[in-house]
Amino acid sequence: MSPTPERHRQVLLTLLVAVALLALTALLGDSEAPTAVGSLRFEHPNLFLEGSLCSHPKRSLVTARRSEELAHVRADRYAYDPADGVRAVRLYAEAEACYRLGGLNSSASRVRDAASLMILQLNTDYAAARLSLARSLEQKRWADALREVQRLLRLTHHLGRNEYVEWLEHILRRATARATAASPQ
């Protein structure tokens, strides 16, 4: 299955959005986001750090095909749950490792390309959510901050406990309280 012209347009559009977000972030500077809930700001972690191994080396091709199918399903569900996009990348990585182990390098490359597109989309959305959270906190738009914190927590759930996730959970509690207090009864 080779990439279609429509898929190329999607990739180019995603790249354009990523560049625009980076330019906007650079233009707005890297100042602390005054949050009224504390000015702690942690370096955000990368969403994807490690590679993957084939979980069933003796059945590498069966595992590769199954992981690829599941990855496509998770990628399709990404719009509904950001955690599914993260799961898709992990499944693509496993499929790639298993295809390579089974000697199907062209299939491994195809899956790696699909993973790269998903990673690009996730990282773009991750940057946009962080920027939107900072702006929502600055402007004390608590309902918007709450939505972005929840999205960021779903994107970073697989990372486990770290300072950034703990900071997000702190902001979640505070934004929930303030959004509740601000909403008309």
C-alpha positions in Angstrom: 0.0 0.0 0.0 1.8 3.1 -1.2 1.0 6.6 0.0 -1.6 8.4 -2.0 -1.5 12.0 -3.2 -4.2 12.7 -0.6 -1.9 11.3 2.1 1.0 13.4 0.9 -1.3 16.5 1.2 -2.2 15.5 4.7 1.5 15.1 5.6 2.3 18.5 4.1 -0.6 20.2 5.9 0.5 18.6 9.2 4.1 19.8 8.6 2.8 23.3 7.9 0.8 23.3 11.1 3.8 22.1 13.0 6.0 24.8 11.6 3.4 27.5 12.3 3.1 26.3 15.9 6.8 26.4 16.3 7.0 29.9 14.8 4.2 31.1 17.0 5.9 29.6 20.1 9.2 31.3 19.2 7.4 34.6 18.5 5.6 34.6 21.8 8.7 33.8 23.7 9.5 31.2 26.3 8.4 33.2 29.3 6.9 31.6 32.4 3.1 31.2 32.1 1.6 33.2 34.9 -1.1 30.8 36.1 -2.6 32.2 39.2 -2.4 28.5 40.4 1.4 28.6 40.7 4.1 29.6 38.3 5.8 26.2 38.4 6.6 25.1 34.9 8.3 21.9 34.0 10.1 20.8 30.9 7.7 18.7 29.0 8.8 15.1 28.3 9.1 13.6 24.8 6.2 11.4 24.1 8.3 8.7 22.4 11.7 7.6 23.6 12.3 3.9 23.2 12.3 1.6 20.3 10.5 -1.6 20.2 11.2 -5.3 20.0 9.1 -8.1 18.5 7.1 -9.5 21.4 6.8 -13.0 19.7 10.0 -13.5 17.7 9.1 -17.1 16.7 5.9 -15.9 15.2 7.3 -12.6 13.9 5.2 -12.3 10.7 1.9 -13.1 12.4 2.7 -10.7 15.2 3.7 -8.0 12.7 0.5 -8.3 10.7 -1.6 -8.3 13.9 0.3 -5.3 15.4 -0.1 -3.4 12.1 -3.8 -4.1 12.0 -4.3 -3.0 15.6 -2.1 0.1 15.0 -4.4 1.2 12.1 -7.5 0.7 14.3 -5.9 2.8 17.1 -4.7 5.5 14.7 -8.3 5.8 13.4 -9.5 6.2 17.0 -7.0 8.9 17.8 -9.6 11.7 17.1 -11.7 10.3 19.9 -9.0 9.5 22.4 -5.4 10.8 22.3 -4.1 7.8 24.1 -5.1 5.7 21.1 -2.6 7.6 19.0 0.1 6.8 21.4 -0.9 3.1 21.4 -0.9 3.2 17.6 2.7 4.4 17.5 3.8 1.6 19.9 2.0 -1.0 17.8 3.5 0.3 14.6 7.0 0.1 16.2 6.4 -3.5 17.2 5.1 -4.3 13.7 8.2 -2.8 12.2 10.5 -4.8 14.5 8.7 -8.0 13.7 8.6 -7.4 9.9 12.4 -6.7 10.0 12.9 -9.9 12.0 10.9 -11.8 9.5 12.9 -10.3 6.6 10.1 -8.2 5.1 12.0 -4.9 4.9 9.5 -3.2 2.6 6.7 -3.9 5.0 8.8 -2.6 7.8 9.4 0.6 5.9 5.7 1.0 5.1 4.9 0.6 8.8 7.7 3.0 9.9 6.3 5.6 7.5 2.8 5.2 9.0 4.4 5.5 12.5 6.3 8.7 11.5 3.1 10.3 10.3 1.3 9.4 13.5 4.2 10.7 15.6 4.2 14.0 13.6 0.5 14.4 14.3 0.8 13.5 18.0 3.8 15.9 18.5 2.0 18.7 16.7 -1.2 18.2 18.8 1.0 17.9 21.9 2.6 21.2 21.2 -0.7 22.9 20.4 -2.3 21.6 23.6 0.7 22.9 25.7 0.5 26.3 24.1 -3.3 26.4 24.5 -3.0 25.4 28.1 -0.5 28.2 28.8 -2.7 30.8 27.1 -5.8 29.5 28.9 -4.0 29.8 32.3 -2.7 33.3 31.5 -6.2 34.5 30.5 -7.9 32.6 33.4 -10.1 30.6 31.0 -10.5 27.7 33.4 -12.9 25.6 31.4 -10.4 25.8 28.4 -7.5 25.0 30.7 -9.3 22.0 32.1 -10.0 20.6 28.6 -6.3 21.0 27.6 -5.0 19.5 30.8 -7.2 16.5 30.3 -5.9 16.1 26.7 -2.3 16.4 27.9 -2.8 13.9 30.6 -4.3 11.4 28.0 -1.3 12.0 25.8 1.3 11.5 28.6 -0.4 8.7 30.5 1.9 6.1 29.2 4.9 8.0 30.6 4.0 7.1 34.2 4.8 9.4 37.1 7.1 12.3 36.5 7.2 16.0 37.4 5.4 17.2 34.3 2.5 14.8 34.8 2.3 15.7 38.5 2.2 19.4 37.5 -0.6 18.7 35.1 -2.5 16.8 37.8 -2.0 19.8 40.1 -3.3 22.2 37.4 -6.2 19.8 36.8 -7.3 20.0 40.4 -7.0 23.8 40.5 -8.6 24.4 37.1 -11.5 22.1 38.1 -12.1 24.0 41.3 -11.9 27.4 39.5 -14.1 26.3 36.6 -16.7 25.0 39.0 -16.6 28.2 41.0 -16.9 30.3 37.9 -19.8 28.4 36.3 -23.3 29.8 36.9 -25.2 27.8 39.4 
